[in-house]
Amino acid sequence: MYGLFCIWLGQDYVKKDWALSEAKRIQAETVAALKASEDARKKEQAAIDKHAQKQKELINEKENTKLAAANADNELNRLRQTITSLKRQQSTTTTSLSASNEATTQSWDLLQQCAERYTKMGKISDEQRDELAEWQVYGQVIDEFRESNK
């Protein structure tokens, strides 16, 4: 009987030891899963922060582009005023338009048209550059995030 009691007691200790080791294993797996989750969250947050920083840089670039476009508009307006003034001056100095005066007037008109078209093209290219820069930043952040998760 004493032998059976020892066997039974030994099985009880084995069961308790097994339960304890199983609990430790589950706890270790849980801690590892929490650490992996926290690491993934930190990587995502770093990617979000980097994207936000690049967005701020893009906003600054857009503001600089708007300022440059406004300066170009101001210069275009100055050119228009100068051309109008020169035409007016030319028309008051000569009462009859000769062929050379007419050619000069046409060249001023052509210069004004070219300046307007050039300004319009500059605005379109600035808008396209801004859109492209946004997509490039987005792509860079996605690529960096993918690389960090390999």
C-alpha positions, 0 to 999 in steps of 0.5 A: 500500500505504501508503494501505491501511495508513493506512485500516486504521490509521484503522479501528483507531483508530475501533474503539478510539474507539467501544469507549471511548465505548461503555464510558463510556456503559455506565459512566454508565448504571450510575452513574445506575442505582446513584444512582437505586437509592440514592435510592429506598432512602433514600426507603424508609428515610425512610418506614420511619423515619417510620412507626416514629416514628409507631408510637412515638407511638401506643404512648405514646397507648395507654399514656395511654389505658390509664392513663385507663381504669385511673383510670376503673375506680378511680373506678368502684370508689370510686363502688360503695363509696360507694353500698354505704356509703350503702345500708348507712347508710340501711338501719341508720338506718331499720328499715322501708323507706319509699317514699322510701328505696326510691326512693333505693336504686333511684336509687343502683343506677341511678347505679351501672349508668349509671357501669358502662355509661359506663365500658364505653363509654369503653373500647370507644371508646378501643379503636376510637380506637386502631385508627383511629389505627393505620390513619390513620398507615399511610395517611399514610405510604403517601400521603407515600411515593407523593407523594415518588415522583411 
